[in-house]
Amino acid sequence: MPKKFKEKISRTRRVPAQRTSRPPMERMWKIHQEIASGAFPNCRSLADTLEVSSKTVMRDIDFMRDRLTLPLGYDPVRHGYFYTAAVHDFPMMKVTHGEVAALLLAQKSLEQFRGTPFERPLTDAFRKLSNALGGEMDVAWHELEQALSVRSSGASLADMRIFDALARAVTDGAEVVFLYHKLADASSETRTVRPYHLGCIEHQWYLFAHDVDRGALRTFALPRVTGVKRTGKKFRRPKNFSLAKILEGSFAVFQGGNVRRVKIRFRGAAARLVAERSWHSSQKLRHEGGRLVLEMHVGLSPDLRHWILGWGDEAEVCEPAELRRDLARVTQRASAVYTRKGD
């Protein structure tokens, strides 16, 4: 077996100004392909192919040998590189079929970012990853596209101009003022806030911000925000701000201030569906008298009430008593709506 040599470079080749360098891993993948083909490429030929300098190729070769531990050798007779042992996979490029599928599903689930400032960088990132993985995949992307999909309903209708203005205010630490239309109010009101965080919860975008006039943290649904303007004031987000801690006792987005033990009994198809998913970090499931019982420690918020009512007569709140009475009143009013004669 020939000894390993480092190719000597007499001088650095000039690269035309219009040439642009490939990402390092993509370059090394191309170098690997050339060497594995048995073509005995050298720094000069690789530099011409990759449109970079010979020094850049030399650095890539050193990285492949020293860091990726590829068995690289240099043949002084053929003036080129070769592998001194069989190389079946290129390091850092090997992925499993399941990992590729997971990557595709992640890409599809990011459809909610379409039209936002994050769309371009996310698209570029997935393009680079797919290009890098292309040589090692035994299933083509288009085949996975036909086999896997992500579909969601109730997606946010937030104005992307509003999203962009608030996203920039969050990153810049800029105080803003806007009009906000609360669900129960007939008209909008002016709110001056210090935006801390933008979060997508249940396909809806929300702004978590310090309300200057109220002196407290408030949550704003982006579709109900209009006329965002900066006040010219700057702020620093508190170091102890934690959205996870804020929503710790919530069921979805409403902050769980009144955290209680909630016990719900399910039957029929609802019992099977509830058992198939995780609804809250505190949930406990058990079977009792032929029914599925779900227990959680959550705040008695509107989103929790709406979720329970969505299961119809296949869900029954056992405790707390106040939640049971509240839902009884709601269902009685709903029954009156459906039993009265049409107007």
N, C-alpha and C positions, 0 to 999 in steps of 0.2 A: 504494500500500500504506500503510495507516495507520501512524503512528509508535507505538512501544511506550510504554505508560504503566504506571505502578504505581498500583494502585487505592488510594485514600485510605481509611483506616479512622478514623472519628471517635472511636470508643470500643471497648473490648474487650467482647465479648459474654460474659455469664456462662454457664457450662455447668453444668447440673444435676450434683450430686455423684455421682449414680448412673451417669452416663455414663462409659464407659471408652474410651480412645483406641486407634485401630487402630495397628498397626506403621507406621512412616513410609513404607516402600516400598509397602505396601498402600494407604495413603491417597493417595500420589502416583499410583498406578495408577488409582484411582477418579477422581482429578481429571483425569488424562489422558483417561479414557473420556468424562467429561462434556464436556470441551473438544473432543475429536475428534468428538463427536456433533453439534457445531454449535449447542449449546444456549446458548452465551455465558454460562456460569455466573460468578458473582462470589464474593467471599469470604463474604458473608453466606449465600448459597444453598448454597455448598459446606460451610460450617460447620454448617448445619442438617442437610444430608445425612450428613455424616461424624460429627456429634455431637462436635465439637471447637470451640475458640474461633476467632474470625476471625484472631487473631494466628498461631495454629498454621497455618492455611491459607496465610497470607501468607508464612510461613517456607518452607512446602512449595513455593509458587509460585516464590519466589526461588531455591530449590535447583534446581528443574526448569529455570529459565531460565539460571542462572549455572553450575551444575555439570554438569547433564545436557545443556546447550546446546540445549534445545528452543526452537523459534521462537515464543515466546509474545508475544502482543500484547494490548492492552486497548482495547476499543471504547467510547469515552465516550458514544456515542449509545445503544448497546444495553446499556451498563453491565455488560459481561462480557468474559471472556477468550476468545481464539480463537488458532488457529495461523496465522501469517503465511506458512507454507509447508507443503507436504504432509508429514505424519508417518506413516510406514508401520509403524514398530516403536517400542515404548517402550524406551528404553535400560535395560540391566541386567536386562531381563526376557526378552530373546530367547535361546532355546536351540534347539539342533538336536535332531532326532528321536533321534539316537544318544546325546546327553547325557541326555535324559529317560529313555531305556532304561537307561543306566548308573546313573542315580539310583534307578530302580526295582529293579535288581538289587542295588544296595548295600543298599536297604531290606530286601529279602528275605534277604540274607545275614546280616542282623543279628538273625535269629530266635533266635540263641543267647543274646541278651540278655534274652529274655522271662522275666519273673519277677525280674529283677535290678533294683537301684536305677537302672540306666541305661535301663530300658524306657520310663518316662514322658518324660524329656527327649528321647530319640531319637524317640519317637512324635510329640511336639509339634514337633520340628524338621522332620521329614518332612511333617507336616501343613502347616506354614507354607510350606515350599518348594513343595509341590504346589498350594497356594492361590495363591501368587504366580505360578507358571508357568501356571496354568490358562488365562489369557487368550491365551497365545501358542502353545499346543500344538495341532497339527493331528491328534493321535491321543489319544484319551481314555485316562485311567488304566486304566479297566476293560478296554479293548481290549488294553493292554500286559500286564495281569494274566493274560489268556488266552494271550498269546503267549510270555511269558518266565517262568521260574521258577528257583529254586535249591533243590536237594535235597541233604541231607547225611545220612550214617549214622554211627552210633557217637557221637552227641552226648553231652556230659557229663551225668551224673545228679547233679551236685552239689546239695546242699541249699542253697536260696536264703537261708536264715537264716545258714548258715555263710558264704556268699559275702558277704552284707551285712555281717556282723561283721568279716570280714577286709578288705573294701573300705574300711570306715570306719577300721579300724586302720592301713591303709596311708596314707590321706589325713591322719589325725590324728597319725601318728608314735607310735603306742601299742604297747608290747610286749604280747604275748599268750602264753597257754599253752593247749595243746590236746592231745588224744589223737590219735596218728597210727598207722595200721595199715600197716606196710610189706608189700609184696607177698609176700615170702618168709617172713614171720613169722606165727605162729599167733595172737598177741595184740597189742594196741595198747600203745604206750609214750607217756609224757608228754614233750612237746617245748615248750621255751620259746624263742620266736623274736621277732625284730624284722622285721616284714613290710615288704619293700621294693617289691614289684611283683606284680600279678596279671596273668597272661597266658593267652590262649586259643590253644592250639597243637593242631592236628589235632582240633578240636572238643572239646578237653578243657581245663578250667580248672586252672591251676597257680599255686601261691604260691611266689615266690622270696623267701627270707627268710634272715636271719643267725641261725643256730642258736647260742644263747647258750652252752649246755653244750659244744658241739663247736667253737665258735670259728671257724665257717666258714659259707659260703653253702650252703644246701640248697634242694632243690626238693621241693614237696609237692603231690600230686594232691588236689584238693579233695574228691572223693567219699570219700576215706579219712581225712578230718579230721572230728573230732567234739568237742563240748564246748569251744568257743572261749570263753576268758575273758581279760579284761585284767588285767595284773599291777599296774597303777597306775604303771608306769614309762614315761617318754617317751624318745624317741631321735630323732636326726637321720640321715636316709639319707645315706650318703657322696656327696659331689659327683661323684666319679668312677664312680659306679655306672652301668653300661651293660649292659642285657640283651642288646643286639646283640653286644657284645664277649664277653659270657659264653658265648653260644650260637654264637659264630663258627665253632667247629670241630665243632659238633654236627650230627647229621642231622635231628633233630626237637627233642625237649625235653631229653634226657640231655646233660649238659655234656660236650663233647668234649675231655677231657684228653689222651687218647692218640691224637693226630691222626696218621693214616697215609695214604699214597696207596692208595686202594682201586680195583681194576680188576675190572670185572664184564663178562662176555660174555653177550649176550642173543641169542635166536633166536626165530623164529616170531612169533606175535602179541605176545609180550612185547616184542620188539625194536621193533615199530611203536608200541606204547603208551608205552614208555619214551622214544622219540624225540619224542613229542607233548607232553611236559611238562618243566618245569624242576624238578629235584629238589633241587639244591643250588647255591649261588652259585659254587662252584669247579668245577662239572661241565664235562667236555669229552666230546663225542660224536664217534665216527668209525667207519667201517666197515672191518672187517678179516676177510678170508677169508669173506665172505658173512655175517658176524655183526655185530651192533652192539656196540661196546665203549664202556662208560661209565667214565670216570675221575673220581674225586673225592678231595679231601683232607678227611677227616672222622674223628671219633673212632670207635673200634670199640665202639659202644654197643649195648645191647639193641634199641633201636628200629631200628637199621640191620640187625641180624641178622634181626629179624622181617620187615622189608621185603623183604629178599633171599629169605627162605624163602617169602614169599607168591607169588613168581613160579614156584614149583615147579621142574620140570626144564628150564624154558626160561631159567634163569639159572645161570651158573657163575662163581664167584669165582676169578679168576686170581691175584690177590695182594691183601693180604699172605698169606703161607703160614699164619700162625697163625689168620687168619679162615677160610681154606679148611678147615683141620683141624677147627676148632670146628664149622663147619656140617656137615662130614662126620659128626661124632659125633652131632649132633642128628638128622640125616636117618636115620642107622642106627638110632637109638632109636625114631624115628617109624615106620620100616619094621617094626621088631620088634612094635610095638603093633598094626599093621594086619595082620600076617601070622600072629600067634598065634591060636589058637582062642579063641572067646568064653568068658568065665568062666561 
